[in-house]
Amino acid sequence: MTVQRTGAVVAAVLTSLVLAGTAPAIAQTHPLGPAAAAAYYDPAHPGALPHEGTAGVPSHPQAARAMTSVENGQITRSEVLTRSRSWIDEHVMYSQSAYHTNQYGTYRQDCSGFVSMAWNLSTSLTTATLPSRMDAIGWADLRPGDALWRNGHIALFLAWNDAAKTQPIVREEFDYGNPAVERAWTTQSYIRTFTPMRYRNIVDDIGQPAPMGDEGIAASASYRYGTQEHMFSKGADGSLLHSYNAGESIESESYLAALAGEPVAFVSGDTQHVFARLTDNTIGHWYWYPTDADPNFEQWGADDIAGNPTGYTFGDQQHIFARGTDGKLKHLYWTPDTGVVEETQTQSIAGDPVAYVWGDQQHVFGRTTDGHLAHWYWTPTDADPNYGTWGSSTLAGDPTGYAFGEQQHVFARGTDGTLKHFYWTPDEEVVDEPLGAAIQGNPVAYVWNDQQHVFARTPDNQLGHWYWTPEDNQPRHDNWGGNLGANPTGFATDNQENIYGRSTNGTLTHWYWNTDMGAPDIENWGQ
């Protein structure tokens, strides 16, 4: 089905698209500094966690369940992981008073409510009352579905992030403004304030699962939202094209707009965001709340944007970066207090940047005018970004990248037409590693479980794939075939990899592979 959207959104896009009012003055303390860090929970500086909801509040009437356990009864570890993953997929936001309902019942949206849901308890307990259902265990005995507890906070243990088993990967609800997440704790002084605990009715049935691995991955033009897969692109007429997998079929929508380049898209909490450059050189912003059938629209910034944007959310803020008409790196950000603010960095950039959040830091990479890899980054105390260049290889394409554990990885096409790999580790600092594979255009990369994956268009217009498992020092390579005529975009869910791209005849193609498949498959998404 193809739907052409009209109405208020169209009118807003096709008018002059100028923001009302004057942009607020830029604060002396940069929004990427301490105020932002407070919104993103930093285990290195945990401070006081929020108080929890009322003890012993019964679960609200529960929806029909598809499970094997009963309330307060025995439950397998795999069921605990399935139930806990549901809140991550549904982007359930932290709250001490709100309750979330899904097929597993209705529970309070704080840390202990999340664990109560995962363990199929009949009521949302608190960290003061949960110990009555748990027993303390040793750190070496932790298994998936166990918990890390202290008075005031609790998280589900999933796996270890390191071979030494000092950095637990957890699932948790942790603070206002943030959804349920899966992430690694890495600061020992914080980790050791917790006690490993085991629910008395948990039953062994699985070994260690693989982590989700979403943090530190740059946004692209596609994402998952709950159980749906979404892809955005620029139409031949400048419209915003939206294709998504609704479960039974592929749906397509077209929003009349005035796009001048390709969009970037990401999910923040329960809200979906799309940004793109418009023909008047401003940034258009489309966004959906859970109750919206059509997107809301607003315009960001002055008329000085010349490239495609990249971006991310950080706490309750949204950040967009793009090349300006003056060749400088432009930074547009929105906070609840300031609205939209635009800054210009002093360094010039060629092409389009890529950006991601890594813990309490924010990182932007781009190509300098002489072809080197530029790096801007903010730590919580920085008012202005740090800046430097990586490696000696020269680039002809735009970078992509991600963070993986304590490492950062960036990929781009070099001036010799081959795939370049730059990475940073605490021990080696920056390493410039040419991979030697010939590619066209710009690659896309992400982390999937404990693996690293890079995709790019090969010289014969197929989808090339390079990836590392934990045992690999050099990448493995295979070819996913197809007919690729443009830069790919993609993401991974817990058990499936998804890549999208336009074929040489302009149709949208979806490559995918999951753990039940022997080889990747290809489907036509039309449009």
VMD Tcl script that draws the C-alpha trace (Angstrom):
set ca {
  {0.00 0.00 0.00}
  {1.25 3.49 -0.87}
  {-0.22 6.50 0.92}
  {0.34 10.10 -0.13}
  {0.10 12.24 2.99}
  {-1.36 15.75 2.73}
  {-2.71 18.38 5.08}
  {-0.96 20.39 7.77}
  {2.36 18.59 7.40}
  {2.48 19.33 3.69}
  {1.53 22.94 4.18}
  {4.21 23.37 6.80}
  {6.88 21.89 4.53}
  {5.97 23.77 1.37}
  {5.70 27.21 2.95}
  {8.76 29.33 3.69}
  {9.72 26.91 6.50}
  {11.22 29.58 8.74}
  {11.22 29.12 12.49}
  {9.35 31.80 14.37}
  {11.27 33.95 16.81}
  {14.96 34.42 17.44}
  {17.29 31.58 18.34}
  {18.12 31.74 22.06}
  {21.56 32.84 23.13}
  {24.11 30.07 23.54}
  {24.78 29.34 27.19}
  {28.29 29.68 28.54}
  {28.22 26.02 29.54}
  {27.76 23.86 26.47}
  {24.68 21.60 26.54}
  {26.94 18.60 26.07}
  {28.48 19.36 29.45}
  {27.43 18.61 33.04}
  {23.70 19.29 32.60}
  {23.46 16.76 29.80}
  {25.56 14.24 31.66}
  {23.09 14.37 34.53}
  {20.35 13.19 32.19}
  {22.41 10.22 31.00}
  {23.10 7.94 33.96}
  {26.84 7.58 34.34}
  {27.93 4.58 36.45}
  {31.27 6.29 37.06}
  {29.43 9.01 39.00}
  {26.23 7.30 40.07}
  {25.06 9.72 42.76}
  {21.66 9.06 44.29}
  {19.20 7.04 42.26}
  {15.55 8.14 42.17}
  {13.21 6.90 44.87}
  {10.93 4.09 43.80}
  {7.16 3.80 43.69}
  {4.93 2.59 46.46}
  {5.75 -0.80 47.92}
  {3.41 -3.65 47.23}
  {1.14 -1.95 44.66}
  {-0.73 -4.84 42.99}
  {-0.32 -5.36 39.27}
  {-3.26 -3.96 37.33}
  {-5.59 -6.42 35.55}
  {-3.35 -8.39 33.26}
  {-3.60 -9.00 29.54}
  {-3.61 -12.48 28.03}
  {-0.17 -14.05 28.30}
  {1.77 -16.39 26.04}
  {4.17 -18.04 28.50}
  {4.72 -21.15 30.55}
  {5.14 -19.72 34.06}
  {2.47 -18.63 36.54}
  {2.59 -15.63 38.86}
  {5.09 -16.11 41.69}
  {5.84 -19.62 40.40}
  {8.81 -21.24 38.75}
  {10.13 -19.44 35.66}
  {12.93 -20.38 33.27}
  {15.85 -18.10 32.57}
  {14.92 -17.91 28.89}
  {11.44 -16.69 29.78}
  {12.91 -14.02 32.07}
  {15.04 -12.80 29.16}
  {12.08 -12.83 26.77}
  {9.92 -10.86 29.18}
  {12.65 -8.32 29.98}
  {13.47 -7.81 26.31}
  {9.87 -6.76 25.66}
  {10.31 -3.49 27.56}
  {13.51 -2.72 25.67}
  {11.80 -3.31 22.33}
  {8.83 -1.20 23.42}
  {11.05 1.64 24.70}
  {9.30 1.74 28.09}
  {10.29 5.00 29.80}
  {11.32 5.14 33.47}
  {8.65 6.32 35.91}
  {7.96 5.85 39.60}
  {4.22 6.31 39.14}
  {3.31 5.14 35.63}
  {2.49 1.54 34.76}
  {3.17 -0.26 31.48}
  {0.93 -3.00 30.10}
  {1.87 -5.61 27.54}
  {1.27 -9.34 27.10}
  {3.17 -9.96 30.35}
  {0.96 -7.87 32.59}
  {1.00 -4.37 34.08}
  {3.93 -3.22 36.18}
  {5.42 -0.01 37.54}
  {8.01 1.48 35.18}
  {10.97 1.73 37.58}
  {13.87 -0.62 38.25}
  {12.08 -2.94 40.67}
  {8.87 -2.94 38.64}
  {10.93 -4.02 35.62}
  {12.49 -6.93 37.55}
  {9.08 -7.85 39.03}
  {7.71 -8.06 35.47}
  {10.67 -10.12 34.24}
  {10.26 -12.62 37.09}
  {6.43 -12.77 36.69}
  {5.69 -11.58 40.21}
  {2.08 -10.74 41.05}
  {2.95 -7.26 42.25}
  {5.49 -4.51 41.57}
  {7.84 -4.86 44.53}
  {10.59 -2.41 45.52}
  {14.27 -2.85 46.27}
  {13.29 -2.93 49.95}
  {10.86 -5.85 49.48}
  {12.46 -7.81 46.64}
  {15.10 -9.40 48.95}
  {12.28 -11.51 50.40}
  {12.15 -13.28 47.02}
  {15.93 -13.59 46.46}
  {19.05 -15.22 47.86}
  {22.58 -13.81 47.69}
  {25.04 -15.66 45.43}
  {28.69 -15.28 44.49}
  {29.85 -13.14 41.57}
  {31.17 -16.23 39.81}
  {27.73 -17.86 40.07}
  {25.83 -15.17 38.14}
  {23.66 -16.57 35.35}
  {21.29 -14.85 32.86}
  {18.16 -13.70 34.68}
  {19.85 -13.23 38.07}
  {20.05 -9.74 39.55}
  {22.47 -7.15 40.87}
  {20.89 -5.46 43.88}
  {21.54 -2.73 46.35}
  {19.08 -0.72 48.40}
  {17.72 1.79 45.88}
  {18.45 -0.01 42.63}
  {18.26 -3.41 40.95}
  {19.19 -4.64 37.48}
  {18.88 -7.97 35.67}
  {22.16 -9.69 34.88}
  {22.50 -10.86 31.27}
  {26.13 -11.74 30.52}
  {29.74 -10.64 30.99}
  {31.21 -7.91 28.80}
  {34.80 -9.08 29.25}
  {36.70 -12.35 29.52}
  {37.79 -11.51 33.07}
  {34.13 -11.31 34.14}
  {34.45 -7.92 35.81}
  {31.97 -5.93 33.66}
  {28.38 -7.17 33.79}
  {25.93 -6.57 30.96}
  {22.58 -5.72 32.49}
  {19.03 -4.85 31.55}
  {17.52 -2.11 33.66}
  {15.16 0.82 34.13}
  {17.42 3.43 35.66}
  {16.32 7.09 35.52}
  {13.77 9.60 34.26}
  {13.99 10.53 30.60}
  {15.41 7.13 29.65}
  {13.83 3.88 28.43}
  {14.63 0.36 29.55}
  {18.10 -0.47 28.25}
  {20.68 -3.19 27.90}
  {24.25 -2.02 28.53}
  {27.53 -2.86 30.21}
  {28.61 -1.52 33.58}
  {32.36 -0.86 33.50}
  {33.26 1.12 36.65}
  {34.39 -1.21 39.43}
  {33.82 1.24 42.28}
  {30.17 1.36 41.24}
  {29.70 -2.31 40.36}
  {30.98 -3.54 43.71}
  {28.29 -1.63 45.62}
  {25.85 -4.29 44.36}
  {25.18 -7.81 45.64}
  {24.55 -10.66 43.17}
  {21.12 -12.14 43.87}
  {19.04 -15.03 42.54}
  {15.26 -15.27 42.36}
  {14.26 -18.32 44.40}
  {11.92 -19.66 41.71}
  {14.18 -19.33 38.69}
  {14.92 -22.54 36.73}
  {18.06 -23.20 34.69}
  {17.51 -23.87 31.00}
  {20.08 -21.83 29.05}
  {23.69 -20.72 29.01}
  {25.05 -17.26 28.50}
  {23.15 -15.23 25.87}
  {24.73 -12.70 23.56}
  {24.42 -9.00 24.43}
  {22.23 -6.67 22.42}
  {25.03 -4.28 21.57}
  {23.07 -1.15 20.56}
  {25.00 1.58 22.37}
  {27.54 3.57 20.41}
  {26.15 2.79 16.95}
  {25.70 5.68 14.54}
  {22.21 6.43 13.26}
  {21.41 5.76 9.62}
  {18.24 6.05 7.53}
  {16.64 2.98 9.12}
  {15.79 1.67 12.57}
  {13.64 -0.78 14.44}
  {10.73 0.40 16.59}
  {9.21 -2.34 18.70}
  {8.69 -5.22 16.29}
  {8.67 -3.01 13.17}
  {11.44 -2.18 10.72}
  {11.47 1.35 9.25}
  {13.37 2.82 6.29}
  {13.38 6.44 5.01}
  {14.70 7.94 1.78}
  {14.34 10.89 -0.58}
  {11.85 10.51 -3.41}
  {12.54 11.64 -6.96}
  {10.12 14.53 -6.40}
  {11.77 15.57 -3.12}
  {9.18 13.83 -0.95}
  {10.06 11.88 2.20}
  {9.53 8.19 1.48}
  {8.73 5.89 4.41}
  {8.67 2.10 4.09}
  {8.07 -0.19 7.02}
  {7.41 -3.81 7.81}
  {4.11 -4.00 9.66}
  {4.41 -7.74 10.29}
  {2.08 -9.07 7.61}
  {3.16 -6.84 4.72}
  {5.46 -4.01 3.63}
  {3.70 -0.64 3.89}
  {4.81 2.52 2.09}
  {3.97 6.16 2.69}
  {5.08 9.34 0.96}
  {5.09 12.71 2.70}
  {5.10 15.71 0.40}
  {8.22 17.69 1.23}
  {11.14 19.57 -0.28}
  {14.10 17.31 0.52}
  {17.47 18.23 -0.93}
  {19.35 15.20 0.41}
  {19.06 11.88 2.19}
  {17.55 11.66 5.70}
  {18.85 10.30 8.98}
  {16.49 8.58 11.41}
  {16.57 7.27 14.97}
  {14.39 6.37 17.95}
  {14.49 8.25 21.24}
  {12.47 6.65 24.00}
  {8.99 6.15 22.52}
  {9.43 8.82 19.81}
  {10.61 8.33 16.22}
  {12.69 11.10 14.58}
  {13.70 11.84 10.99}
  {15.92 14.76 9.92}
  {16.82 15.88 6.38}
  {18.12 18.94 4.54}
  {15.46 20.91 2.69}
  {15.82 22.84 -0.56}
  {16.08 26.12 1.36}
  {19.17 24.73 3.17}
  {17.45 24.32 6.53}
  {16.92 21.07 8.47}
  {13.47 19.51 8.42}
  {12.42 17.46 11.44}
  {9.61 14.90 11.33}
  {8.66 13.07 14.51}
  {6.01 10.65 15.74}
  {4.70 10.08 19.24}
  {3.12 6.66 19.89}
  {-0.39 8.05 19.25}
  {0.47 9.84 15.98}
  {-0.73 8.46 12.64}
  {1.01 11.26 10.74}
  {4.30 12.89 11.67}
  {4.64 16.26 13.32}
  {6.93 18.66 11.47}
  {9.19 21.55 12.42}
  {12.16 23.35 10.89}
  {15.57 23.68 12.51}
  {18.27 26.28 11.97}
  {19.17 29.01 9.54}
  {19.48 28.56 5.77}
  {23.15 27.55 5.85}
  {23.14 23.71 5.63}
  {24.82 22.16 2.59}
  {25.09 18.43 3.45}
  {23.15 15.47 4.80}
  {22.69 15.43 8.58}
  {23.68 12.89 11.20}
  {22.49 12.90 14.79}
  {21.57 11.30 18.09}
  {19.79 11.91 21.37}
  {21.62 12.50 24.63}
  {19.46 12.45 27.75}
  {16.55 14.79 26.99}
  {18.43 16.54 24.16}
  {18.62 16.03 20.41}
  {21.77 16.80 18.39}
  {22.24 17.18 14.64}
  {25.48 17.75 12.71}
  {25.96 18.65 9.04}
  {28.29 20.48 6.67}
  {27.38 24.15 6.27}
  {27.35 26.30 3.15}
  {30.57 27.87 4.47}
  {32.21 24.40 4.58}
  {32.28 24.35 8.41}
  {30.79 21.70 10.67}
  {27.38 22.90 11.90}
  {25.92 21.69 15.18}
  {22.20 22.11 15.85}
  {20.79 20.97 19.15}
  {17.51 21.10 21.02}
  {17.01 21.14 24.78}
  {13.76 21.65 26.73}
  {15.15 24.93 28.10}
  {16.72 26.49 24.99}
  {14.75 25.10 22.07}
  {16.85 24.85 18.91}
  {20.34 26.39 18.97}
  {22.90 26.39 16.14}
  {26.67 26.51 16.54}
  {29.47 26.55 13.97}
  {32.72 24.73 14.63}
  {35.95 26.34 13.46}
  {37.09 23.35 11.39}
  {36.09 22.73 7.79}
  {34.60 19.46 6.60}
  {34.11 17.77 3.24}
  {31.09 15.53 2.69}
  {28.81 14.34 5.48}
  {29.74 13.54 9.12}
  {28.73 10.63 11.32}
  {28.03 10.85 15.06}
  {27.18 8.66 18.04}
  {27.00 8.64 21.84}
  {29.48 6.49 23.74}
  {28.74 6.30 27.45}
  {28.88 9.90 28.72}
  {30.79 11.13 25.66}
  {29.66 12.34 22.23}
  {31.67 11.74 19.09}
  {31.55 13.17 15.58}
  {33.72 12.05 12.66}
  {34.08 13.65 9.25}
  {36.42 14.03 6.29}
  {38.70 17.06 6.24}
  {39.12 19.12 3.07}
  {42.51 17.42 2.52}
  {40.97 13.96 2.91}
  {41.90 12.96 6.46}
  {39.61 11.60 9.19}
  {38.60 14.35 11.61}
  {37.32 13.67 15.12}
  {35.35 16.00 17.40}
  {34.29 14.82 20.85}
  {32.84 16.13 24.11}
  {33.25 14.75 27.61}
  {30.81 15.86 30.36}
  {33.03 18.77 31.45}
  {33.70 20.21 27.97}
  {32.11 23.46 26.87}
  {33.80 23.19 23.46}
  {34.71 20.00 21.58}
  {38.11 18.40 21.55}
  {39.46 17.98 18.01}
  {42.07 15.92 16.20}
  {42.69 13.79 13.14}
  {43.10 10.02 12.94}
  {45.65 8.07 10.91}
  {47.43 8.86 7.67}
  {45.13 7.28 5.07}
  {43.29 9.76 2.88}
  {39.57 9.41 2.27}
  {37.28 9.95 -0.68}
  {34.03 8.95 1.04}
  {32.04 9.71 4.17}
  {32.70 7.76 7.37}
  {30.53 5.39 9.36}
  {31.32 4.03 12.81}
  {30.46 2.63 16.20}
  {31.84 1.96 19.67}
  {32.56 -1.61 20.76}
  {33.41 -2.12 24.41}
  {36.35 0.20 25.12}
  {37.10 0.64 21.43}
  {35.92 3.02 18.72}
  {35.82 2.01 15.05}
  {35.42 4.13 11.90}
  {35.22 2.97 8.27}
  {35.31 4.91 4.99}
  {36.30 4.58 1.33}
  {39.86 5.74 0.69}
  {41.17 7.78 -2.22}
  {42.44 4.48 -3.68}
  {38.86 3.14 -3.75}
  {39.36 0.59 -0.96}
  {37.79 0.17 2.47}
  {39.72 1.88 5.28}
  {39.42 0.96 8.96}
  {40.48 3.27 11.79}
  {40.13 2.21 15.41}
  {41.07 3.50 18.86}
  {41.81 1.41 21.94}
  {43.07 2.58 25.36}
  {46.31 0.66 24.79}
  {47.05 1.32 21.13}
  {45.39 4.72 20.70}
  {44.60 5.25 16.98}
  {45.38 2.46 14.50}
  {45.03 3.04 10.73}
  {44.26 -0.33 9.12}
  {43.65 -0.42 5.34}
  {41.50 -3.45 4.53}
  {42.27 -3.46 0.81}
  {38.77 -4.35 -0.43}
  {37.48 -2.27 -3.34}
  {34.13 -0.58 -2.66}
  {31.87 2.09 -4.11}
  {30.23 4.89 -2.14}
  {29.95 4.92 1.64}
  {29.75 1.88 3.96}
  {27.44 1.28 6.90}
  {28.54 -0.48 10.09}
  {27.12 -1.70 13.38}
  {27.69 -4.02 16.33}
  {25.60 -7.17 16.54}
  {25.89 -9.13 19.77}
  {29.65 -9.77 20.14}
  {30.39 -9.24 16.44}
  {31.26 -6.20 14.31}
  {29.75 -5.83 10.83}
  {30.46 -3.57 7.84}
  {28.53 -3.49 4.56}
  {29.31 -1.62 1.33}
  {28.58 -1.65 -2.40}
  {31.13 -3.67 -4.36}
  {32.47 -2.61 -7.79}
  {29.96 -4.97 -9.47}
  {27.00 -3.45 -7.52}
  {26.52 -6.28 -5.03}
  {26.31 -6.03 -1.24}
  {29.71 -6.78 0.29}
  {29.97 -7.86 3.93}
  {32.98 -7.76 6.27}
  {32.70 -8.92 9.88}
  {34.70 -9.84 12.97}
  {33.88 -12.42 15.63}
  {35.66 -12.29 19.02}
  {38.30 -14.74 17.72}
  {39.18 -12.74 14.59}
  {42.13 -10.41 14.15}
  {41.29 -9.91 10.48}
  {37.79 -9.57 9.07}
  {35.91 -12.37 7.40}
  {34.23 -11.52 4.12}
  {31.25 -12.75 2.16}
  {28.98 -11.39 -0.53}
  {25.26 -10.94 0.01}
  {24.59 -10.49 -3.71}
  {21.67 -8.52 -5.06}
  {21.71 -5.42 -7.20}
  {22.80 -2.38 -5.17}
  {22.94 1.03 -6.85}
  {23.34 3.35 -3.84}
  {24.81 3.55 -0.35}
  {23.36 0.92 2.01}
  {21.82 1.54 5.42}
  {20.97 -0.95 8.12}
  {20.71 -2.15 11.68}
  {20.53 -5.38 13.69}
  {17.90 -6.66 16.07}
  {18.66 -9.31 18.69}
  {18.52 -12.16 16.17}
  {18.48 -10.58 12.70}
  {20.64 -8.35 10.52}
  {18.88 -5.91 8.18}
  {20.38 -3.97 5.27}
  {18.48 -1.67 2.89}
  {19.48 0.01 -0.33}
  {18.23 1.23 -3.69}
  {18.84 -1.09 -6.63}
  {20.22 0.23 -9.90}
  {16.61 0.56 -11.14}
  {15.60 2.60 -8.09}
  {13.54 0.06 -6.13}
  {14.12 -0.45 -2.41}
  {15.73 -3.79 -1.53}
  {15.97 -5.47 1.88}
  {18.74 -7.96 2.63}
  {18.36 -9.92 5.87}
  {19.87 -12.82 7.74}
  {18.96 -14.39 11.06}
  {20.30 -17.20 13.17}
  {17.83 -19.71 11.71}
  {18.95 -19.09 8.12}
  {21.81 -20.71 6.28}
  {22.29 -17.80 3.89}
  {20.98 -14.22 3.67}
  {17.77 -13.57 1.77}
  {16.61 -10.61 -0.33}
  {13.16 -9.09 -0.67}
  {11.78 -6.21 -2.74}
  {10.24 -3.40 -0.71}
  {9.07 -1.52 -3.82}
  {8.87 2.28 -3.98}
}
mol new
graphics top color blue
foreach p $ca { graphics top sphere $p radius 0.5 }
foreach p [lrange $ca 0 end-1] q [lrange $ca 1 end] { graphics top cylinder $p $q radius 0.2 }
display resetview
